């Protein structure tokens, strides 16, 4: 198992890592039979759910009064809009995102990336998928576990999900930290840094917050290591790409993630490689 290096408070003090979630709970007598990932949330997603609920209420009312004289527009909007919104989202949440991150994990094996950090790990959908696909890697997750970023959002459920998948927790590390603006790791600690909507969620809805989280991802990434991010908004991905290019990153690719739908719009992804040189990251790196 690869060694993870933590920041120390001062040069004279020994670094003390935060509590590892996988060592914080007693192992149950019987491992859970199923995983529970919850639903990734965001402000746009909350709005979509409210629209869905309202649409179904309107549908029920229309069917109850049997007013088929005006069935065309109202019924079509009420039925087809929720279906068009919900079906791609369910595919992306239940199936698609796992397929995408499995491909990322397979590439990590071929590149020899054996120290992996998942920023905004929540209940482990991404980090445990990476651990399953790459049984030689040390996979680390960090999250502030704000309840509205994923519903439900529980460190204990992360631990139970690992047991349900039959994973050895010896090579899994996860920390609950106050925020994602300051990660507790030394510079250049990881070969691969990933995040599924974690940069935006960790940024607390603010541009400056997103930049701080992104800068921390850059700081803890080794030179030559990969950064792979997925967000709902193409504007956020473009924002991240511009920040990295201003920092001197050359190998920055943005792409559509067809396996990760957000309603009727597919997700957007970014893959970048940290370059050699004097300015691989922000000034504070």
Buried (B, 14 or more C-beta within 10 A) or exposed (E): EBEBBBBEEEEEEEEEBBEBBBEEBEEEEEEBEEBEBBEBBBEEBEEBBEBBEEBEEBBEEBEEEEEEEEEEEBBEEBBEBBEEBBEBBEBBBEEBBBEBBBEBBEBBBEBEBBBBBBBBBBBBBBBBBBBBBBEEBBBBBBBBBBEEBBEEBBBEBBBBBBBBBEBEBEBBBBBBBEBBBEBBBBBBBBBBBBBBBBBBBBBBEEEEBBBBBBBBBBBBBBEBBBBBBBBBBBEBBBBBBEBBEEBBBEEBEBEEBBBBBBBEBBBBBBBBBBBEEEEBBBEEB
